[in-house]
Amino acid sequence: MDDELAALREAVRVLTERVDTLDAQQQTAHAVDESPADGDAFWALTGVQSRLADAPSTADGAVMLVGSLTLPTGAPVSWQQSVGTTGMLETEWTERAAAFAALGHPVRMELLRHILSGVHATADLASIEALGTTGQLHHHLRQLLSAGWVRQSGRGNYEIPAARIVPLLACVLGAER
């Protein structure tokens, strides 16, 4: 009986190691994504690191958001935003809480997804059942407007500013587990 239990424990240990290895490989695949033809999986990181010494604000490091995509509407979007990390951890971040709080509701996230997909008119958004009642929709739109995630592009029409599309998608990517 003790031999069977020991064998079972060993089998569970081996399986656990295999699952952990597979999980690590899957996370790396999500983090690295597609690499360019030269095979350098961390090509963007290598580029950032090669430029760190160029300015005093990047001596301790830099953080960058960059993206290029075509929306379902056919509109191209390209954006790059970076900041040197020197002093970044010493400054207060509380003023940014409202922007993150606005993203903290599932309906708002779904609303943003629909707007990015080309549904801009309030009437069209109101016809999407998952977005709630008209009153709830307007409440969520106000929250997103206030935080700068959307803007009015005409009466009853909303869009996500180009400068917010890549940061929004980076937040979505960063929230993956």
C-alpha positions in Angstrom: 0.0 0.0 0.0 2.8 2.4 0.9 4.5 1.7 -2.5 1.3 2.5 -4.4 0.8 5.7 -2.5 4.5 6.7 -3.1 4.1 5.9 -6.8 0.9 7.9 -7.0 2.5 10.9 -5.3 5.4 10.7 -7.7 3.1 10.6 -10.7 1.2 13.7 -9.4 4.5 15.5 -8.9 5.6 14.8 -12.4 2.2 15.9 -13.9 2.3 19.1 -11.8 5.7 19.9 -13.2 4.5 19.3 -16.7 1.5 21.5 -16.3 3.6 24.3 -14.8 6.0 24.1 -17.7 3.1 24.2 -20.2 1.6 27.2 -18.3 4.9 29.0 -18.5 5.2 28.4 -22.2 1.7 29.6 -22.8 2.4 32.8 -20.8 5.6 33.4 -22.8 3.7 32.9 -26.0 1.1 35.6 -25.0 3.8 38.0 -23.8 6.0 37.6 -26.9 3.4 37.1 -29.6 4.7 37.1 -33.2 8.3 38.0 -33.8 9.8 39.5 -37.0 11.5 37.5 -39.6 15.0 37.9 -38.0 13.8 35.7 -35.1 14.4 38.3 -32.3 11.3 37.6 -30.2 12.0 40.7 -28.0 12.6 43.1 -30.9 10.6 46.0 -29.4 12.3 45.6 -26.0 15.7 45.5 -27.6 14.9 48.7 -29.4 13.8 50.5 -26.2 16.8 49.2 -24.3 19.2 50.5 -27.0 17.8 54.0 -26.5 17.8 54.2 -22.7 21.1 56.2 -22.5 19.8 58.9 -25.0 18.1 61.0 -22.3 18.5 61.6 -18.5 14.8 60.7 -18.0 15.4 57.2 -19.4 18.6 56.5 -17.5 16.7 54.2 -15.0 14.4 52.8 -17.7 11.4 53.5 -19.9 7.9 52.3 -20.4 6.3 52.4 -23.9 3.0 51.8 -25.4 3.1 51.2 -29.1 0.6 49.8 -31.6 -0.6 49.7 -35.1 -3.8 48.2 -36.2 -6.8 48.5 -38.5 -10.2 48.8 -36.8 -13.1 46.7 -38.0 -14.4 49.9 -39.6 -11.3 49.9 -41.8 -9.7 52.9 -40.1 -6.0 52.6 -39.5 -4.7 53.5 -36.0 -1.0 53.9 -35.0 0.2 55.2 -31.7 3.3 55.5 -29.7 3.6 56.9 -26.2 6.6 56.5 -23.9 7.9 57.9 -20.6 11.2 57.6 -18.8 10.8 56.0 -15.4 13.2 58.3 -13.6 11.1 59.7 -10.8 8.0 57.9 -11.9 7.8 55.8 -8.7 8.2 58.9 -6.5 5.2 60.8 -8.0 1.6 60.2 -6.8 -0.6 58.1 -9.1 -3.9 58.9 -7.4 -5.0 61.3 -10.2 -5.0 58.4 -12.6 -7.4 56.3 -10.5 -10.5 57.7 -12.3 -9.3 56.5 -15.7 -8.8 53.0 -14.3 -12.1 53.2 -12.4 -14.0 54.0 -15.6 -12.7 50.7 -17.1 -13.7 48.8 -14.0 -17.2 48.0 -15.1 -18.0 45.1 -17.5 -20.7 47.1 -19.3 -18.2 49.9 -20.0 -15.7 47.5 -21.3 -18.3 46.0 -23.6 -19.4 49.5 -24.6 -15.8 50.4 -25.6 -15.5 47.2 -27.6 -18.7 48.1 -29.6 -17.5 51.7 -30.2 -14.2 50.4 -31.5 -16.1 48.0 -33.7 -17.9 50.9 -35.4 -21.1 51.4 -33.4 -21.0 55.1 -32.7 -24.7 56.3 -32.5 -26.4 56.3 -29.1 -29.5 54.8 -30.7 -27.5 51.9 -32.1 -25.7 51.4 -28.8 -29.0 51.4 -27.0 -30.2 48.6 -29.2 -27.5 46.3 -27.8 -29.2 44.4 -25.0 -25.9 43.8 -23.1 -25.4 47.5 -22.6 -28.5 47.9 -20.4 -31.3 50.5 -20.5 -30.9 53.8 -22.2 -30.5 55.5 -18.8 -27.8 53.0 -17.8 -26.1 53.5 -21.2 -26.0 57.3 -20.7 -24.6 56.8 -17.2 -21.7 54.6 -18.5 -21.1 57.0 -21.4 -20.7 59.9 -18.9 -18.2 57.9 -16.9 -16.2 57.1 -20.0 -16.4 60.7 -21.2 -15.3 62.1 -17.9 -12.3 59.8 -17.8 -11.4 60.6 -21.4 -11.9 57.1 -22.9 -14.5 58.4 -25.3 -15.5 61.7 -26.8 -18.6 63.0 -28.6 -18.1 63.1 -32.3 -21.4 64.8 -33.0 -24.8 64.8 -31.4 -25.5 61.3 -30.1 -22.3 59.9 -31.6 -19.3 58.7 -29.7 -15.8 57.6 -30.6 -12.6 56.6 -28.9 -9.9 59.2 -29.5 -7.0 57.8 -31.5 -4.6 58.6 -28.6 -6.7 56.3 -26.3 -7.1 53.3 -28.6 -3.7 51.7 -28.1 -3.5 52.5 -24.4 -7.0 50.9 -24.0 -5.9 47.8 -25.9 -2.7 47.7 -23.8 -4.8 47.7 -20.7 -6.9 44.9 -22.0 -3.8 42.9 -22.9 -2.2 43.7 -19.5 -5.3 42.4 -17.7 -4.9 38.9 -19.3 -3.7 36.2 -16.9 
